[in-house]
């Protein structure tokens, strides 16, 4: 009996000790849980306060820039910041050269220089015919990959390549076109596709030479950029023009119908350039190809293109200042293509090639929101 009482007391003591340990454990877990909940609530509160602050800031900014003078001032402040960058310079390649490796860059530069001299002997009809024939040959080489590979064999002796191109096109193209092709295949190209690119490039230079002689270069550039923007806002049209499952002739007919319905008369050089581009897309998205074409037109004058986004039209003084500052930054004359987007709120965004300078108010608000705690 005494032994049973002793065991019972011992068990009671053990249970009491275990209960004390369990109570302490629960108490500690409860404290940790309280701390965790408090931290979660604090984080949530900060996040909500942060989003509300950004929302109110966006509303304040929107109300502020509703005043045209204040919105214009945001552009001036950004131009002041940009002006401070002006001493730095950057090398900017012209569109096609930027895509090529060294051998092709040298070949294309030499070919274009040679063509510039040769083109002086061609009249309006001669340049038009040359451009069309070169595009036809480029399409042929795009289809005949084996032939193109033989025409770009990097051998010192170019005679076999010249004979091959002569057998392919003699009697089918005019003497000027044949001379361009002989010169092109005599060069060394880094990639097979570079030869086709170069032939297409010379065809474009022939048409741009026509625009230059007629004093219509500005008009041609402007219409090309405008058509590029049309494709951006009408993706269905871009899909139809870029559908390579449809014969090129059908896509060109569609293009010409669209151009015929334009509010203003489209320059014949623009019609020809766009038609040739649609014919020779080679898997490229049509909107990208047309924008590239527009940049080629600008580059002919030794200029580069700056795609500029603004919330409202710039004043003449702001356009002039922007052009001057960008020309100093990049060490080249710059053509500004302005896109209006009210959602930018203020400031400017500038894209030159792959380089982007974003000084818009909308991007700053977005950056502030992105820095909010998770």
Secondary structure, 3 states (H helix, E strand, C coil): CHHHHHHHHHHHHHHHHHHHHHHHHHHHHHHHHHHHHHHHHHHHHHHHHHHHHHHHHHHHHHHHHCCHHHHHHHHHHHHHHHHHHCCCCCCCCCHHHHHCCHHHHHHHHHHHHHHHHHHHHCCHHHHHHHHHHHHHHHHHHHHCHHHHHHHCCCCCCCHHHHHHHHHHHECCECHHHHHHHHHHHCCCCCCHHHHHHHHHHHHHHHHHHHHHHCCCHHHHHHHHHHHHHHHHHCHHHHHHHCCCCCCHHHHHHHHHHHHHCCCCCCCHHHHHHHHHHHHCCCCCCHHHHHHHHHHHHHHCCCEEEEEEEECCCCCHHHHHHHHHHHHHHHCCEEEEEEEECHHHCCCEEEEECCEEEECCHHHHHHHHHHCCCC
